[in-house]
Amino acid sequence: MPKAEETIQVSDRVLTLPNALTLFRLLMVPVVVGLLIAEVDGIAIAIFVAAALTDFLDGRIARRSGPTRIGQILDPVADRLMLSSSAIVLATRGLLPVWAVAILVGRDLLTLLGSLFVRGKMRVNFIGKTATAVLMVSVGLMIFSPGALGETLFYTGFALSLLAAVVYAIRLYFRTDIGNIQ
């Protein structure tokens, strides 16, 4: 049973600044994908970086003002869509390995399905947040200037992402850290 200080009150509000930033990020996914397919990488990276910054910003604001139910659903969806779709395009362009992107996309789908199973009541772990940040930077680097640094960061984020998936699976199996968000 969670302690009172661990319980986080979640609002039903929809019109909040963090939710608007998340919606912006969601709307930018097809724009970034289209620009990457057209190989207009300069504009794609600018929008990708702006979207990544909104992820950071909406998280900070939401922690201060309190999370919302819609934000808890849309934020991870926006992150997964931006990362996965950008990585898929980069893989089709030969900049990222198809096998690793396929595993990453599969892991993201399983994570999203798992969060639906527990109705979004599992807390995000530090490894998962770090993996997302590292993957965002690596994909951004691979768009801007493909090379060893971006690849190294991609594989680091990939490994952290898999580790986070194992942690989530263990939590789900043992039903720990679930249900502490109201």
Order of alpha helices (4+ residues) and beta strands (2+ residues): alpha-alpha-alpha-alpha-alpha-alpha
